[in-house]
């Protein structure tokens, strides 16, 4: 049995799987995150204890930030500052007694979609639009799959303002005092043009034929993704506008992607 963990800026998702070849999702849990590292790890371990009913072979965890080159320590999580500098794999291994591997959450989501979702055998960019904005590019070269992570949410789009802080869920709450679910149409009309500029900038550097969207905002507001696509037709002049698709694996993409850490 394997367990996948997807740590987001708003919640934590955990799932158990039969194996990594033809994975069957056995159990799924989701709970709020506290931005209190010790408490969050305690809650994660408690959930693993509940769903890992057989011999645990490995745990893969995605975090919303960057890790050291060895992938054992968190460098920075912009939306989870109490997680910064923590030795995430060692902290889990010492209790679980099995292999624990960590990776950026968007990277895992892109790998999940590439291996088990609508991105199978395709080159694409996976774009997370949720609490924050993250990206990863999947490319096939010489019959091998490669993933290239990047941070589109931290590009500057309005003076010295970063894209994520203007259009991500956390930034939306700071700006409007409400969640994306409660925004009015005039408020969306402020957000979408800014996001379209960020996506155009991204595509000028990383052109692609397909963008697959994940993240809470994209999954819950697919009509806004459609509006974003229409805006790109007016703004992107140097390359053809790519197709937009919503992740088939939805909020479980990174959980499936965690299995690729053991392939």
Secondary structure, DSSP 8 states (H G I E B T S, - for coil): -EEEEEE-SSEEEEEEES-SSS--EEEEEEEE--S-HHHHHHHHHHHHHHH--S---EEEEEESSEE-TTSSSEEE-TT-GGGTT--HHHHHHHHH-SEEEEEEHHHHHHHHHHHHSTTTT--EEEEEESSSEEEEEEEEETTEEEEEEE-GGGSEEETTEEHHHHHSHHHHHHHHSS-GGG--HHHHHHHHHHHHHHHHHHHHHS--SEEEEESHHHHH-HHHHHHHHHHHHHH--SS---EEEE-SSGGGHHHHHHGGGG-
